[in-house]
Structure formats: C-alpha cells, structure tokens
Amino acid sequence: MNREKLISQVKEHYAKLASKESQQHFDQSTVQKTPVAYYEFLLGSVIDEINAGTFDSFDSGQEIVNAVANDKSRWLST
C-alpha cells in the first residue's frame, strides 16, 4: 500500500482515539501526558516507521494501529 495513504489512515485512527480518551479523562494531572500528547508522540513514531518501510506489508492504517497497540517494542524503534 502507498505509504502516504497509510500515514493518512494512521493519523485518522490516532486522532479518533485521542479525542475519545480526552473526553473520558477530565482529571488529568499536570505531570501525566494528556491522551492527545501521548497519541501525537505515538503517531510520530509510527510515521517514522512507515517511512522506513517497517509496515510495507500492511494493508491498512488500522492494521498498523492494532499491531503497535499489541506490541510497541516489536514495531517501534523509539
């Protein structure tokens, strides 16, 4: 699949997750990362890996999001 299309799909999935979690977490302390900050960091790492070809065998952004959620250490170098 086209890497740009995968990046676009991954961005969409992480934006939805961040929005959903932000609505559920009103009592975040200033020490903890907000859901938005967490997913932005994760998105940056995933985009780096997409550009490096790590996910070239994947068919969709959803597959990537699921794979990373199941085992970050396998898929992300950061």
C-alpha positions as CSV (number, residue, x, y, z in Angstrom):
1,M,0.0,0.0,0.0
2,N,1.1,3.6,-0.6
3,R,2.9,4.9,2.4
4,E,1.2,8.3,2.3
5,K,-2.2,6.6,2.4
6,L,-1.1,4.5,5.4
7,I,0.1,7.7,7.1
8,S,-3.2,9.4,6.5
9,Q,-5.2,6.4,7.8
10,V,-3.0,6.1,10.9
11,K,-3.4,9.8,11.6
12,E,-7.2,9.5,11.4
13,H,-7.2,6.5,13.8
14,Y,-5.0,8.1,16.4
15,A,-7.0,11.3,16.2
16,K,-10.2,9.4,17.0
17,L,-8.5,7.6,19.9
18,A,-7.1,10.8,21.3
19,S,-10.4,12.5,21.1
20,K,-12.3,9.7,22.7
21,E,-9.8,9.4,25.6
22,S,-9.7,13.1,26.1
23,Q,-13.4,13.2,26.6
24,Q,-13.1,10.5,29.2
25,H,-10.2,11.9,31.2
26,F,-11.1,15.3,32.7
27,D,-9.0,14.9,35.8
28,Q,-5.5,14.7,34.2
29,S,-2.7,15.9,36.4
30,T,-0.1,18.3,35.1
31,V,2.5,15.5,35.5
32,Q,0.8,13.0,33.2
33,K,0.8,13.1,29.5
34,T,-2.6,14.0,28.1
35,P,-4.1,11.5,25.7
36,V,-3.6,14.0,22.8
37,A,0.2,14.3,23.7
38,Y,0.5,10.5,24.0
39,Y,-1.1,9.8,20.6
40,E,0.9,12.6,18.9
41,F,4.1,11.1,20.2
42,L,3.0,7.6,19.1
43,L,1.9,8.9,15.7
44,G,5.3,10.5,15.1
45,S,7.0,7.2,15.9
46,V,4.6,5.2,13.7
47,I,5.1,7.7,10.8
48,D,8.9,7.3,11.1
49,E,8.5,3.6,10.9
50,I,6.1,3.8,7.9
51,N,8.6,6.0,6.1
52,A,11.4,3.5,7.0
53,G,9.4,0.7,5.4
54,T,8.6,-1.2,8.6
55,F,4.9,-1.5,7.7
56,D,5.2,-2.0,3.9
57,S,3.5,-5.4,4.2
58,F,0.4,-3.9,6.0
59,D,-2.8,-3.3,4.1
60,S,-4.3,-0.5,6.2
61,G,-3.7,2.0,8.9
62,Q,-6.0,0.1,11.2
63,E,-3.7,-2.9,10.9
64,I,-0.7,-0.8,11.9
65,V,-2.6,0.8,14.9
66,N,-3.6,-2.7,16.1
67,A,-0.1,-4.1,15.7
68,V,1.5,-1.3,17.6
69,A,-1.1,-1.5,20.3
70,N,-0.4,-5.2,20.8
71,D,3.4,-4.9,20.8
72,K,5.1,-1.5,20.7
73,S,8.6,-2.9,21.3
74,R,8.3,-5.1,18.2
75,W,7.2,-2.3,15.8
76,L,8.7,0.9,17.2
77,S,12.4,1.6,17.5
78,T,11.8,4.6,19.9
